[in-house]
Structures are given as structure tokens and as C-alpha cells.
Amino acid sequence: MKPVLTLADYQRAARILGCKVAAIMAVASVESSGSGFYADGGLKKRFEAHWFKYYTSKSVSTYAQAYAIDPKSAMLSTSWGKFQIMGFNHKIAGYATVQEMVNAFDQSEAAQLAGFIGFIQAKKLEDELRNLNWSGFAYIYNGEEYAKLGYHTKMAAAYAKFSIDPAVAEADAALEVKKKA
């Protein structure tokens, strides 16, 4: 079993980003159903065929087909892990190459969370998370089609669910106490 995130990990990330634990958990829940790995331990991924066509001018329907043609372009054209960071965002997620990012994400959800933090900071999305501006967040995070796909409403609903969980509420309250201190 690969290392997964703990509530303390989410709390550290929330402290860095200046947002609530529940907000980060909401993103993970919507992006990957809350897990960075499949039941068999494989790294969660979602291949985006239109991006592969952009990079290679070739049309394929699966990651395996794309990888057989051009491994780097296949990885660039895929979203990875708990937070579904696109491979082409590897540099802003803190990795020199897409292969380095995929390898790190395959090791632990902590690496996936670090990539998420890097992405959020690079895209300046801290305010959207802090203010629970799900439409603004989803527009940048998920693209122009976010509303059609309901990302903003899904994240708002997930946030509402996590924010009433007693353990998450306690973790968020502890963050508030540290801010005031």
C-alpha cells in the first residue's frame, strides 16, 4: 500500500495556502474521488486525447496507445493523482520533467499534494480556495468547460460535506487559532 494523506498533511497544506482543510479535501474528492491511487496501487490517471493530438497530430483513444506512440506526449496529455494535475503542468507543480512528476506522484499522495500546492501557488489560486470561490477556482483549475461539467457545484457540495465532518472542522478550527496567535 502506497502512503496516503493524513488529516495532518491536509492541515499543513491548508496552512501554506491560507485556506481551510475542507477546501483542499473538496478538490481531491471531485478530482479523483479522494484517492490518488487505484485499488490495485496504480497511480490514478485520466488521459486527455485532445491534448495528445495537440502534441502529436495523432488521434488515439487510450493512454496505452498514446504511450506506445510517444511516451512523453502521453504523459503530458494526462492528469495524474489525487488532484489530477495535468502532465504539461509539471514545471509549475515543481518538477523539471513530466517523467519526474509521474514518478514522484506514483510514490505517494504526499508528492501529489506537494504538486498541488505548487500548482495553486503558481496559478495564484489561494484566494479562490480561501474565499470558496468555486467558479473562479474551477475556471482556472478545470478550464473553460468547468460550468458545463459542474466542477464548481461539485466542489461546493464536497466542501459542505467535509466542513461538517467533526475531525475536519477541528483541524480547520486549529488553523484559525494559529492565525490569531
MARBA-3410 file (N, C-alpha, C, O; in Angstrom, 1 decimal):
181
0.8,-1.2,0.0,0.0,0.0,0.0,0.9,1.2,0.0,1.8,1.4,0.8 ~ 0.6,2.2,-0.9,1.4,3.4,-1.0,0.9,4.4,0.0,-0.3,4.4,0.4 ~ 1.8,5.3,0.5,1.4,6.3,1.5,0.3,7.2,1.0,0.4,7.8,0.0 ~ -0.7,7.4,1.9,-1.8,8.3,1.6,-1.8,9.4,2.5,-1.1,9.4,3.6 ~ -2.5,10.5,2.2,-2.5,11.7,3.1,-3.3,11.5,4.4,-4.2,10.7,4.5
-2.8,12.1,5.4,-3.4,12.2,6.7,-4.1,13.5,6.9,-3.8,14.5,6.1 ~ -4.9,13.7,7.9,-5.5,15.0,8.2,-4.4,16.0,8.5,-4.6,17.2,8.1 ~ -3.4,15.6,9.1,-2.3,16.5,9.4,-1.6,17.0,8.1,-1.2,18.2,8.1 ~ -1.5,16.1,7.1,-0.9,16.6,5.8,-1.8,17.7,5.2,-1.3,18.7,4.7 ~ -3.1,17.4,5.2,-4.1,18.4,4.7,-3.9,19.7,5.5,-4.0,20.8,4.9
-3.8,19.6,6.8,-3.7,20.8,7.6,-2.4,21.6,7.3,-2.5,22.8,7.2 ~ -1.3,20.9,7.1,-0.1,21.6,6.7,-0.3,22.4,5.4,0.2,23.5,5.2 ~ -0.9,21.7,4.4,-1.2,22.3,3.1,-2.1,23.5,3.3,-1.9,24.6,2.6 ~ -3.1,23.4,4.1,-4.1,24.5,4.3,-3.3,25.7,4.9,-3.6,26.8,4.6 ~ -2.4,25.4,5.8,-1.7,26.5,6.4,-0.8,27.2,5.4,-0.7,28.4,5.4
-0.2,26.4,4.5,0.7,27.0,3.4,-0.2,27.9,2.5,0.2,29.0,2.1 ~ -1.4,27.3,2.1,-2.2,28.0,1.1,-3.1,29.1,1.8,-3.8,29.8,1.0 ~ -3.2,29.1,3.1,-4.1,30.0,3.8,-5.6,29.7,3.6,-6.4,30.7,3.5 ~ -5.9,28.5,3.4,-7.3,28.1,3.2,-7.8,27.1,4.2,-7.0,26.7,5.2 ~ -8.9,26.6,4.1,-9.4,25.5,5.0,-9.1,24.1,4.5,-9.0,23.9,3.3
-8.9,23.2,5.4,-8.6,21.8,5.1,-9.7,21.3,4.2,-9.5,20.6,3.3 ~ -11.0,21.6,4.6,-12.1,21.1,3.8,-12.1,21.6,2.4,-12.6,20.8,1.5 ~ -11.5,22.7,2.1,-11.4,23.2,0.7,-10.5,22.3,-0.1,-10.8,21.9,-1.2 ~ -9.4,21.9,0.5,-8.4,21.1,-0.3,-9.0,19.7,-0.4,-8.9,19.0,-1.5 ~ -9.7,19.2,0.6,-10.3,17.9,0.6,-11.4,17.9,-0.5,-11.6,16.8,-1.2
-12.1,19.0,-0.7,-13.2,19.1,-1.7,-12.6,18.9,-3.1,-13.1,18.2,-3.9 ~ -11.5,19.6,-3.3,-10.8,19.4,-4.6,-10.4,18.0,-4.9,-10.7,17.5,-6.0 ~ -9.8,17.4,-3.9,-9.4,16.0,-4.1,-10.6,15.0,-4.3,-10.5,14.1,-5.2 ~ -11.6,15.3,-3.6,-12.8,14.5,-3.7,-13.4,14.5,-5.1,-13.8,13.5,-5.7 ~ -13.5,15.7,-5.7,-14.1,15.9,-7.0,-13.1,15.4,-8.1,-13.6,14.8,-9.1
-11.9,15.7,-7.9,-10.9,15.4,-9.0,-10.7,13.9,-9.1,-10.5,13.3,-10.2 ~ -10.6,13.2,-8.0,-10.2,11.7,-8.0,-11.0,10.8,-7.1,-10.6,9.7,-6.8 ~ -12.1,11.3,-6.7,-12.9,10.6,-5.7,-12.1,10.4,-4.4,-12.4,9.5,-3.6 ~ -11.2,11.3,-4.2,-10.4,11.3,-2.9,-9.2,10.4,-2.8,-8.6,10.3,-1.7 ~ -8.9,9.7,-3.8,-7.7,8.8,-3.7,-6.8,9.0,-4.9,-7.2,9.2,-6.0
-5.5,9.0,-4.6,-4.5,9.2,-5.7,-4.1,7.9,-6.4,-3.4,7.9,-7.4 ~ -4.6,6.8,-5.9,-4.3,5.5,-6.4,-5.5,4.7,-6.6,-6.5,4.8,-5.9 ~ -5.4,3.8,-7.6,-6.5,2.8,-7.8,-6.4,1.7,-6.8,-5.4,1.6,-6.1 ~ -7.4,0.9,-6.7,-7.4,-0.2,-5.7,-6.2,-1.1,-5.8,-5.7,-1.7,-4.8 ~ -5.7,-1.3,-7.0,-4.5,-2.2,-7.2,-3.2,-1.5,-7.0,-2.1,-2.1,-7.1
-3.2,-0.2,-6.5,-2.0,0.5,-6.2,-1.5,1.4,-7.3,-0.5,2.1,-7.1 ~ -2.0,1.3,-8.5,-1.6,2.1,-9.6,-2.0,3.5,-9.5,-3.0,3.9,-8.9 ~ -1.1,4.4,-10.0,-1.4,5.8,-10.0,-2.6,6.2,-10.8,-2.7,5.8,-12.0 ~ -3.5,6.9,-10.2,-4.7,7.4,-10.9,-4.3,8.3,-12.0,-3.5,9.2,-11.9 ~ -5.0,8.1,-13.2,-4.7,9.0,-14.3,-5.9,9.1,-15.2,-6.8,8.2,-15.2
-6.0,10.2,-15.9,-7.0,10.4,-16.9,-6.4,11.0,-18.2,-5.9,12.2,-18.2 ~ -6.4,10.2,-19.2,-5.8,10.6,-20.5,-6.7,11.5,-21.2,-7.9,11.3,-21.3 ~ -6.2,12.6,-21.7,-6.9,13.6,-22.5,-6.5,13.5,-24.0,-5.5,14.1,-24.3 ~ -7.2,12.8,-24.8,-6.9,12.5,-26.2,-6.7,13.8,-27.0,-5.8,13.8,-27.9 ~ -7.5,14.8,-26.7,-7.3,16.1,-27.5,-6.0,16.7,-27.2,-5.4,17.4,-28.1
-5.4,16.6,-26.0,-4.1,17.1,-25.8,-3.0,16.3,-26.5,-2.0,16.9,-27.0 ~ -3.2,15.0,-26.5,-2.2,14.2,-27.3,-2.2,14.6,-28.7,-1.2,14.6,-29.4 ~ -3.4,14.8,-29.3,-3.5,15.2,-30.7,-2.8,16.6,-30.9,-2.2,16.8,-31.9 ~ -3.0,17.4,-29.9,-2.3,18.7,-30.0,-0.8,18.6,-30.1,-0.1,19.2,-30.8 ~ -0.2,17.7,-29.2,1.2,17.5,-29.2,1.8,16.7,-30.4,2.9,16.9,-30.8
1.0,15.7,-30.9,1.5,14.8,-31.9,0.8,14.8,-33.2,1.3,14.2,-34.2 ~ -0.4,15.4,-33.3,-1.3,15.4,-34.5,-1.8,14.0,-34.7,-2.4,13.7,-35.8 ~ -1.7,13.1,-33.7,-2.2,11.7,-33.9,-3.5,11.5,-33.0,-3.5,12.0,-31.9 ~ -4.4,10.8,-33.5,-5.7,10.5,-32.8,-5.6,9.1,-32.2,-5.5,8.1,-33.0 ~ -5.7,9.0,-30.9,-5.8,7.8,-30.2,-6.9,7.9,-29.1,-7.3,9.0,-28.8
-7.3,6.8,-28.6,-8.4,6.8,-27.6,-7.9,6.4,-26.2,-8.6,6.7,-25.2 ~ -6.8,5.8,-26.1,-6.3,5.4,-24.7,-4.9,5.8,-24.4,-4.1,6.1,-25.3 ~ -4.6,5.8,-23.1,-3.3,6.2,-22.7,-2.2,5.2,-23.2,-1.2,5.5,-23.7 ~ -2.6,3.9,-23.2,-1.7,2.8,-23.6,-1.3,3.0,-25.1,-0.1,2.9,-25.5 ~ -2.3,3.4,-25.9,-2.0,3.6,-27.3,-1.1,4.8,-27.5,-0.1,4.8,-28.3
-1.4,5.9,-26.8,-0.6,7.1,-26.8,0.8,6.9,-26.4,1.8,7.3,-27.0 ~ 1.0,6.1,-25.3,2.3,5.9,-24.7,3.2,5.1,-25.7,4.4,5.3,-25.8 ~ 2.5,4.1,-26.4,3.3,3.3,-27.4,3.8,4.2,-28.5,4.8,3.9,-29.1 ~ 3.1,5.3,-28.8,3.5,6.1,-29.9,4.5,7.2,-29.5,5.6,7.4,-30.1 ~ 4.3,7.8,-28.3,5.1,8.9,-27.8,4.9,9.0,-26.3,4.0,9.7,-25.8
5.8,8.3,-25.5,5.6,8.3,-24.1,5.5,9.7,-23.4,4.7,10.0,-22.6 ~ 6.4,10.6,-23.8,6.5,11.9,-23.2,5.1,12.7,-23.5,4.6,13.2,-22.6 ~ 4.7,12.7,-24.7,3.5,13.4,-25.1,2.3,12.7,-24.4,1.3,13.4,-24.0 ~ 2.3,11.4,-24.2,1.2,10.7,-23.5,1.2,11.2,-22.0,0.1,11.5,-21.5 ~ 2.3,11.3,-21.4,2.3,11.8,-20.0,1.9,13.2,-19.9,1.2,13.6,-19.0
2.4,14.1,-20.8,2.0,15.5,-20.8,0.5,15.6,-21.0,-0.1,16.6,-20.5 ~ -0.2,14.7,-21.7,-1.6,14.8,-22.0,-2.5,14.1,-21.0,-3.6,13.8,-21.3 ~ -2.0,13.8,-19.9,-2.7,13.0,-18.9,-2.7,13.8,-17.5,-1.7,14.4,-17.2 ~ -3.8,13.7,-16.8,-3.9,14.3,-15.5,-3.6,13.2,-14.5,-4.0,12.0,-14.7 ~ -2.9,13.5,-13.4,-2.3,12.5,-12.5,-2.7,12.7,-11.1,-2.7,13.8,-10.6
-3.0,11.6,-10.4,-3.0,11.5,-9.0,-4.3,12.1,-8.3,-5.3,12.3,-9.0 ~ -4.2,12.3,-7.1,-5.3,12.7,-6.2,-5.9,14.1,-6.7,-7.1,14.3,-6.5 ~ -5.1,15.0,-7.2,-5.5,16.3,-7.6,-5.6,16.5,-9.1,-5.8,17.6,-9.6 ~ -5.3,15.4,-9.8,-5.4,15.4,-11.3,-4.7,16.5,-11.9,-5.3,17.3,-12.7 ~ -3.4,16.7,-11.6,-2.5,17.7,-12.2,-2.1,17.2,-13.6,-1.6,16.1,-13.8
-2.4,18.0,-14.6,-2.0,17.7,-16.0,-0.5,17.6,-16.1,0.2,18.4,-15.5 ~ -0.1,16.6,-16.9,1.4,16.4,-17.1,2.1,17.7,-17.6,3.2,18.0,-17.3 ~ 1.4,18.4,-18.5,2.0,19.6,-19.0,2.2,20.7,-18.0,2.9,21.7,-18.3 ~ 1.7,20.5,-16.8,1.9,21.5,-15.7,3.0,21.0,-14.8,3.2,21.6,-13.7 ~ 3.8,20.1,-15.2,4.9,19.6,-14.3,5.8,20.6,-13.8,6.2,20.5,-12.6
6.2,21.6,-14.6,7.1,22.6,-14.1,6.5,23.5,-13.0,7.2,23.7,-11.9 ~ 5.3,23.9,-13.1,4.7,24.8,-12.1,4.3,23.9,-10.9,4.1,24.5,-9.8 ~ 4.2,22.6,-11.1,4.0,21.7,-9.9,5.3,21.4,-9.2,5.3,20.7,-8.2 ~ 6.4,21.9,-9.7,7.7,21.7,-9.0,8.6,20.6,-9.6,9.5,20.2,-8.9 ~ 8.4,20.1,-10.8,9.2,19.1,-11.3,9.8,19.5,-12.7,9.2,20.1,-13.5
11.1,19.1,-12.9,11.8,19.5,-14.1,11.2,18.8,-15.3,11.2,19.4,-16.4 ~ 10.8,17.6,-15.2,10.2,16.9,-16.3,8.9,16.2,-15.9,8.6,16.0,-14.8 ~ 8.1,15.9,-17.0,6.9,15.2,-16.7,7.1,13.8,-16.1,6.4,13.3,-15.3 ~ 8.2,13.1,-16.6,8.5,11.8,-16.0,8.9,11.9,-14.6,8.4,11.0,-13.8 ~ 9.6,12.9,-14.2,9.9,13.1,-12.7,8.6,13.3,-11.9,8.5,12.8,-10.8
7.7,14.1,-12.4,6.4,14.3,-11.7,5.7,13.0,-11.6,5.2,12.6,-10.5 ~ 5.5,12.3,-12.7,4.8,11.0,-12.7,5.4,10.0,-11.7,4.8,9.3,-10.9 ~ 6.8,9.9,-11.7,7.5,9.0,-10.8,7.2,9.4,-9.3,7.0,8.6,-8.5 ~ 7.3,10.7,-9.0,7.0,11.2,-7.7,5.6,10.9,-7.2,5.4,10.4,-6.1 ~ 4.7,11.2,-8.1,3.2,11.0,-7.8,2.9,9.5,-7.6,2.1,9.2,-6.8
3.7,8.7,-8.3,3.5,7.2,-8.2,4.0,6.7,-6.8,3.6,5.6,-6.4 ~ 4.8,7.5,-6.1,5.3,7.0,-4.8,4.4,7.3,-3.6,4.3,6.5,-2.7 ~ 3.7,8.5,-3.7,2.9,8.9,-2.5,1.9,10.0,-2.8,2.2,10.8,-3.7 ~ 0.9,10.0,-2.0,0.0,11.1,-2.1,0.6,12.4,-1.6,0.2,13.5,-1.9 ~ 1.6,12.3,-0.7,2.3,13.5,-0.2,3.0,14.2,-1.4,2.9,15.5,-1.4
3.6,13.5,-2.3,4.1,14.1,-3.5,3.1,14.8,-4.4,3.3,15.8,-4.9 ~ 1.9,14.1,-4.4,0.8,14.7,-5.2,0.3,16.0,-4.6,0.0,16.9,-5.3 ~ 0.3,16.0,-3.2,-0.1,17.2,-2.5,0.9,18.3,-2.7,0.5,19.5,-2.9 ~ 2.1,18.0,-2.7,3.2,19.0,-3.0,3.0,19.6,-4.4,3.2,20.8,-4.5 ~ 2.7,18.8,-5.3,2.5,19.2,-6.7,1.3,20.1,-6.8,1.3,21.2,-7.5
0.2,19.8,-6.0,-1.0,20.6,-6.0,-0.7,22.0,-5.4,-1.1,23.0,-5.9 ~ 0.1,22.0,-4.3,0.4,23.3,-3.6,1.2,24.1,-4.6,0.9,25.3,-4.8 ~ 2.2,23.5,-5.3,3.0,24.3,-6.3,2.1,24.9,-7.4,2.2,26.0,-7.8 ~ 1.1,24.0,-7.9,0.2,24.5,-8.9,-0.6,25.6,-8.4,-0.8,26.6,-9.1 ~ -1.2,25.5,-7.3,-2.1,26.5,-6.7,-1.3,27.8,-6.6,-1.8,28.9,-6.9
-0.1,27.8,-6.0,0.7,29.0,-5.8,1.1,29.6,-7.2,1.0,30.8,-7.3 ~ 1.5,28.8,-8.2,1.9,29.3,-9.5,0.7,30.0,-10.2,0.9,31.0,-10.9 ~ -0.5,29.4,-10.1,-1.7,29.9,-10.7,-2.4,31.0,-9.9,-3.4,31.6,-10.3 ~ -1.8,31.2,-8.7,-2.4,32.3,-7.8,-3.8,32.0,-7.4,-4.7,32.9,-7.5 ~ -4.1,30.8,-7.1,-5.5,30.3,-6.7,-5.8,30.3,-5.2,-6.8,29.8,-4.8
-4.8,30.7,-4.4,-5.0,30.7,-3.0,-6.3,31.5,-2.6,-7.1,31.0,-1.7 ~ -6.5,32.7,-3.2,-7.7,33.5,-2.8,-9.0,32.8,-3.1,-9.9,32.8,-2.4 ~ -9.0,32.1,-4.3,-10.2,31.3,-4.7,-10.5,30.2,-3.6,-11.7,30.0,-3.3 ~ -9.5,29.5,-3.2,-9.7,28.5,-2.2,-10.1,29.1,-0.8,-11.0,28.7,-0.2 ~ -9.4,30.2,-0.5,-9.6,30.8,0.8,-11.1,31.4,0.9,-11.7,31.3,1.9
-11.5,32.0,-0.3,-12.9,32.6,-0.3,-13.9,31.7,-0.8,-15.1,32.1,-0.9 ~ -13.6,30.4,-1.0,-14.5,29.4,-1.5,-15.2,29.9,-2.8,-16.4,29.6,-3.1 ~ -14.4,30.5,-3.7,-14.9,31.0,-5.0,-14.7,29.8,-5.9,-13.8,29.8,-6.7 ~ -15.7,28.9,-5.9,-15.5,27.6,-6.7,-15.6,27.9,-8.2,-14.9,27.2,-8.9 ~ -16.4,28.9,-8.6,-16.4,29.2,-10.0,-15.1,29.7,-10.5,-14.5,29.2,-11.5
-14.5,30.6,-9.8,-13.2,31.2,-10.1,-12.1,30.1,-10.1,-11.2,30.1,-11.0 ~ -12.2,29.3,-9.1,-11.2,28.2,-8.9,-11.3,27.2,-10.1,-10.3,26.9,-10.7 ~ -12.5,26.8,-10.4,-12.7,25.7,-11.4,-12.4,26.3,-12.8,-11.9,25.5,-13.6 ~ -12.6,27.5,-13.0,-12.3,28.1,-14.3,-10.8,27.9,-14.6,-10.4,27.5,-15.7 ~ -9.9,28.2,-13.7,-8.5,28.1,-13.8,-8.1,26.6,-13.7,-7.3,26.2,-14.5
-8.6,25.9,-12.8,-8.2,24.6,-12.5,-8.7,23.6,-13.5,-7.9,22.7,-13.9 ~ -9.9,23.7,-14.0,-10.5,22.7,-14.9,-10.8,23.3,-16.3,-11.1,22.5,-17.2 ~ -10.6,24.5,-16.5,-10.7,25.1,-17.9,-12.1,25.7,-18.1,-13.0,25.6,-17.3 ~ -12.2,26.2,-19.3,-13.4,26.9,-19.7,-14.7,26.1,-19.6,-15.8,26.7,-19.4 ~ -14.6,24.8,-19.7,-15.8,24.0,-19.7,-16.3,23.6,-18.3,-17.2,22.8,-18.1
-15.7,24.2,-17.3,-15.9,23.8,-15.9,-17.4,23.9,-15.6,-17.9,23.0,-14.9 ~ -18.1,24.9,-16.0,-19.5,25.0,-15.6,-20.4,24.0,-16.3,-21.3,23.4,-15.7 ~ -20.1,23.7,-17.5,-20.8,22.7,-18.3,-20.7,21.3,-17.6,-21.6,20.5,-17.6 ~ -19.5,21.1,-17.0,-19.2,19.8,-16.3,-19.5,19.9,-14.8,-19.4,18.9,-14.2 ~ -19.9,21.0,-14.4,-20.4,21.2,-13.0,-19.3,21.1,-11.9,-19.6,20.8,-10.8
-18.1,21.4,-12.3,-17.0,21.3,-11.3,-17.2,22.2,-10.1,-17.0,21.8,-9.0 ~ -17.7,23.5,-10.4,-17.9,24.4,-9.3,-19.0,24.0,-8.3,-18.8,24.1,-7.1 ~ -20.0,23.4,-8.8,-21.1,22.9,-7.9,-20.7,21.7,-7.2,-21.1,21.5,-6.0 ~ -20.0,20.8,-7.8,-19.5,19.6,-7.2,-18.5,19.9,-6.1,-18.6,19.3,-5.0 ~ -17.6,20.9,-6.3,-16.6,21.3,-5.3,-17.4,22.0,-4.1,-17.0,21.7,-2.9
-18.3,22.8,-4.4,-19.1,23.4,-3.3,-19.8,22.4,-2.5,-19.8,22.5,-1.2 ~ -20.4,21.4,-3.1,-21.1,20.3,-2.4,-20.1,19.5,-1.5,-20.4,19.1,-0.4 ~ -19.0,19.2,-2.1,-18.0,18.4,-1.4,-17.4,19.2,-0.2,-17.2,18.7,0.9 ~ -17.2,20.5,-0.4,-16.8,21.4,0.7,-17.8,21.3,1.8,-17.4,21.2,3.0 ~ -19.1,21.5,1.5,-20.1,21.5,2.5,-20.1,20.2,3.3,-20.3,20.2,4.5
-19.9,19.1,2.6,-19.8,17.8,3.3,-18.6,17.7,4.2,-18.8,17.3,5.4 ~ -17.4,18.1,3.7,-16.2,18.0,4.6,-16.2,19.0,5.7,-15.7,18.6,6.8 ~ -16.8,20.1,5.5,-16.7,21.2,6.6,-17.6,20.8,7.8,-17.4,21.4,8.9 ~ -18.5,19.9,7.6,-19.3,19.4,8.8,-18.8,18.2,9.5,-19.3,17.7,10.5 ~ -17.7,17.6,8.9,-17.1,16.4,9.5,-16.4,16.9,10.7,-15.6,17.8,10.6
-16.7,16.3,11.9,-16.1,16.8,13.1,-14.5,16.9,13.1,-14.0,17.8,13.6 ~ -13.9,15.9,12.6,-12.4,15.9,12.6,-11.9,17.0,11.7,-10.9,17.6,12.0 ~ -12.5,17.2,10.5,-12.1,18.2,9.6,-12.4,19.6,10.2,-11.5,20.5,10.2 ~ -13.5,19.8,10.8,-13.9,21.0,11.5,-12.9,21.4,12.6,-12.5,22.5,12.8 ~ -12.5,20.3,13.3,-11.5,20.5,14.4,-10.1,21.0,13.8,-9.5,21.8,14.4
-9.7,20.3,12.7,-8.5,20.7,12.1,-8.5,22.1,11.5,-7.5,22.9,11.7 ~ -9.7,22.5,11.0,-9.8,23.9,10.5,-9.8,24.9,11.7,-9.3,26.0,11.6 ~ -10.5,24.5,12.7,-10.5,25.4,13.9,-9.1,25.6,14.5,-8.8,26.7,14.9 ~ -8.3,24.6,14.5,-6.9,24.7,15.0,-6.1,25.6,14.1,-5.2,26.4,14.6 ~ -6.4,25.7,12.8,-5.7,26.6,11.9,-6.1,28.0,12.2,-5.3,28.9,12.2
-7.4,28.3,12.5,-7.9,29.6,12.9,-7.2,30.1,14.2,-6.8,31.2,14.3 ~ -7.0,29.2,15.2,-6.4,29.6,16.4,-5.0,30.0,16.2,-4.5,31.0,16.7 ~ -4.2,29.3,15.3,-2.8,29.6,15.0,-2.8,30.9,14.3,-1.8,31.7,14.5 ~ -3.7,31.2,13.4,-3.7,32.5,12.7,-3.9,33.7,13.7,-3.2,34.7,13.5 ~ -4.7,33.5,14.7,-4.9,34.6,15.7,-3.8,34.7,16.6,-3.6,35.8,17.2
-3.0,33.7,16.8,-1.9,33.7,17.8,-0.7,34.5,17.3,0.3,34.7,18.0
END
